Amino acid sequence: MPEAKLKLKDLRESLRNLSEAGLLEALQSERERLFNLRRQSVTKQLVDPNALSRSRKQIARILTLLNETRNKEEGAAK
């Protein structure tokens, strides 16, 4: 997902439109991206140091949406 090109509002909307499986896939890819950014940071190859922060925030957004959907499902099951 090319997050640098999307505005924050558009990014949130695109995440909200994903299913739970899509969110899990996005979470996995974002965690891999964060791992690669950290590796670049350690080897002094990181071009944009703000990318680490953006990636962590993106992971938090995805986890928040996953928790919201799971809580809705649990509430509907009760």
Secondary structure, DSSP 8 states (H G I E B T S, - for coil): --TTTS-HHHHHHHHHTS-HHHHHHHHHHHHHHHHHHHHHHHTT--S-THHHHHHHHHHHHHHHHHHHHHHHHHHHH-
